[in-house]
Structures are given as C-alpha cells and as structure tokens.
Amino acid sequence: MTYCVGLLLNEGMVLLSDTRTNAGLDNIATYRKMFHFEDPGERIITIVTAGSLSVTQTTIARLREAVEDKDATPDTSVMLAPTMLKVAEIVGNALATVRREIDEKLSMAQGASATMIVAGQRKGGAMRMFLIYPEGNFIEATEDTPFLQIGEHKYGKPILDRVVKPTTSISDAQKAVLLSMDSTLRSNLSVGMPLDLCVIPADECKIGTLRRIEAGDESFRTMSDAWSHALREGFSQITI
C-alpha cells in the first residue's frame, strides 16, 4: 500500500509520496514512487505511483525508453508530446498495456493493478494534473477539486477538503500535504517513510524544490506534534 497526493494551485504544483511498498512485522520494503522527466525551462513532468511495483516500474521504464529512442515521436514520448493532455494519454496507454501484459502472466493469481498521478507543464502551456487509472483512462484536477490522491487516501483527505483551494499558497500547500501524510502514517502501517516532496512553481517548467524527508526528520516531527496539540486543543474547546 502507499499514499501519494498532488495539489494543483495558482502558484504551482505540490506532490508528495511515501516509499513503502510492503508492510509486515518483519517485511518492509522501500522504493521510490516519484519520477521526473525534465527539460528545465521547457518542460517538467512528475509522476507518482501506487499499486503493483512490477506494473509501475515497468511502465516508468518504458516511458524513459521511449524518451531515449532516437525515433521517438510526439505520439510516443512524453518529452515531445504537444500538450499535457497528450502526455496523460501516453502514460495511460503505457500503464494499460503493461497491466494487461502482467495480468496475463499472473492469470492464475490475483491480477496486478496500479494508478498514477501525472503533473506537469510545457513552456507556453498551462499546468495540468491527471489521475491515471489502471485501464489507461484518466480524470483531471480542476478548480473545484484542485487535488488528487492515490493509494490509501481516506485518512489524509479531510484536511485537504477543508483547507486546499486554488488560491492556497505554496507554503501552506506543503504544510497541507505533509499533515495529510502525517494523518495517514498514524492510521495505516502500510504507509511509511521516507517521503518525497516536490514543488513545481507555475510557469517555470522546472522543479523548484525536491526534498527527501527521512524517518526522524526534526521539522516533520515538530509539525506533527504541533498538529496533534492543535487538534486536542480544538477538541477540548468544542461543546455539545
């Protein structure tokens, strides 16, 4: 299990992912779930993944292979696609193809599945963010719903529903996704640190901030403790 979240704001985009893929008393595996395709100043695409590791790793590998192919075309390479919508279509097609292939190999067992959030901007275009389903279809973040989640999302959704709007600042957005993750970490042991945080400022077409937050990170712990204290204080002040 995993938890990944992406925010689409007027000031830019903020994405956060955990790195746990297996959980158990004696079986915990850590793999990166955030990937970047970047030509600074021209194009930035960030993908976060949830689900079967075999599906997500193979899909990302094929996307990278297509980018490096000397015969790549705007229909095959996310770095040549004319729009972010086309990028979402390329990623969706790759994900669906890989999922079907692995499902065939695992036909005697439970099928493999995965979802992805694709966020990015090309020079001269708008910032866009999509949630790609296992079948390859997708939905897009909008002003009405400026955030997308994949994986174990239910614990971290309430704070996003209450505080995140397109006008939310990048600073507050980072705080919101980290508190959303903190709520998930506290409620589900299958989601775990370290965390990967990415900030993409609007119209810069490059990564502005890329941060790995390790277990025991002092600033994250301080924020988590402050949030717990604020919740307890707020709860004690409510009367019925």
N, C-alpha and C positions, 0 to 999 in steps of 0.2 A: 504494500500500500504506500501511498505518497500523498503529498498535498502541494499543489502549485497554484499560484494566483497571479493575475495580471490586471493592472489598472490602466485605463486609457483616459488621460486628463488633458486639459488645455495646455498645461505646461510641459507635458511629456508622458512617457510611459514608465511604469514601475512593475517589475516582475520579481517574484520570489519563489524558490523551490527548496524542498528538503532534499536529502540524498539517501534516504533509507529505502531499500528495495525488499529486504526480507527481515522479518522480526520474529524472535522467539527467545526463550530463555538462554539458549546457547548458540543462536544462529542469527547474526545481524550482519548484513552486507551493505556497503556504501558505494553508490555510483552517482556520478554527476548526471543531472537531469535537465540542465540548462545548456543550450548550444547557441553559437553565434555565427552568422555569416555577415561579414562587414567589409565595406569599401568606404573608409572614413570620408565623410563629406558628400558621398554619392548615394550610399545605400547601407542600411542596417536592418538585419532580420534576426530576431531572437526567438528561439523555440524552447518551450519547456514541455516535459513529457510525463505521462503517468501510465501505468499499466505494465504489460509484459515486457521485461527487459529485452528479450530476444526480438520482439517486434520494434521497439523504439530504437534500439541500437542499429538494427539492420536498416531501418528507414533513414536515420540520420546518415549512416554510412553511404547509402545510395544517393542521398541528396548531395553530399560532399563529392561523391564520384562524378555526378552529373555536372557539378560546378567546374571540376577539373578537366572534364572531357573537352578536347580541342574542337570537337564537332558539336558542342553544346549549342542549343537554340533557345529562343525565348519561351518555347513550349516545354523545355526540359530542365533549364537551370534557373534556380531562384535568384541568381545574381544577374540574369539577363531578362527576367520577366518584366513586362512593361508596366505592370501595376501590382499593388499588394493583393488585389483580388486574384490575379493570376498566380501569385506566389502561393496563396491559400489553396488554389486548385492543384498546383504541382505537388504540394505537401500532402494534400488529401488523397490524390491518386497514388502517390508513393506509399502512404500508410495503408490504404485499402489493399493494394497489390501485395505488400509484404504480409499483411494479416491473413489474406487468403492463402498465400503460399505456406505460411507456418501452420495455419489451421489444417491444411491438407496433410502435413507431416504429423500433426497431433490428432488426427481424426479419431484415434482410438481413445483419446483422453479429452479433457475439457479444452475447448478452443482458447486460443490466445487473443488478447484484446489490448488496445491502447488508445489513449486520447492525447491530443497536443494543443497547446496554445501557441499560436504564431503571431508575433507582433513585429511591426517594423514600419519603415518609411523610406521612400526613394526621393532623391532630390527633385523638387518641384511637385511632389505628390503629398497627400495627406497622411497623417499617422493612422494606421488601421490595426485592429487586433481581432483574431479569429479563434474560435474553438473548433478544432477538427475532430470529428467523431471517427470511430474505428472503420465505418463504412466509407469514409472519404468525404462525406458531406460536412457542412460547417455552418456555424452561426457567427455573427459579428457583434462586437461590443458597440453600444450606441450611447447617446447622451442619457437616455432613460436608464440604461444598465451599463455603466462605464467600467464594470469589472467582470472578469471571467475566472472560473475556478475549475480545477480538475483534481481527481483523486478524492481523498477524504475531506470533503469541503464543508460538511454541515456544521462543524464546531466553529469554524472561523468566519462563517457567513454573517452572523448577526451584527458584528461591529462594522463590517463593510456596508451592510444595508443602512445602518444608521448614520455613518459619517462620510462616506465616499460620494462625491459629486464631481462632475467635470471640472468645476472650479476649485477643487481641493488642491492645495499646494503640493509640490513635490516633497517637501519636508514632512508635511502631515501624511502624505500618501505612504511614505516609507514607514512611518510610525504605525499607520493603519494595517499594512500588510504584515509587519512584524508582530503586532498584537494579535492579528488574526492567526498567524502561525503559532504564537505562544498558546492561544486557547486550544488549538489542535494538538500541540505537543502534550499539553496537560491531560487531554481527554482520550488520546489514542496512542498506544505504544508502538503502533506500526508506522508512525511518522517520526522521524528523528533527525537530529543534527549530524553534521554541519549543514548550514543553509547557504544558498547562493542568492545574492541580491543584485539586481541590475536596474540601473536608471538610464533611460534614453531621453535626453532633452528634446523638446519639439524643434523640428526644422534643422537640427544639426547633423542628422543622418550618421550618428556615431554614438558609441557607448560613452555616457558621461561618468557613470560610477559602476564599478564591478567589485563586489565585496564578498568574501567568504567569511561566514560567521561560524566559528568553531564552538564546540561544547565548552562551557565555562567562560564564554566571552563576557567581560565585565559589563560593558554597556548594555548588552542584551539582558543580562540578569537584573541589572538595576531597573531597566524599563519594565521587565516582567514583575518585579517586586512592587514597583510604583503602581502598576495597573491593578494588581491584586489588592493593594491597600485602598486605592480609589474605589474599587468595586465594593469592598467591605464597608467603607465609609458611606457610600451612596446607599447601600442596602440598609444600614442601620438608621438612616435618616428618613426612610420611607415608612409611612404609617398607613394602616388599613382600618 
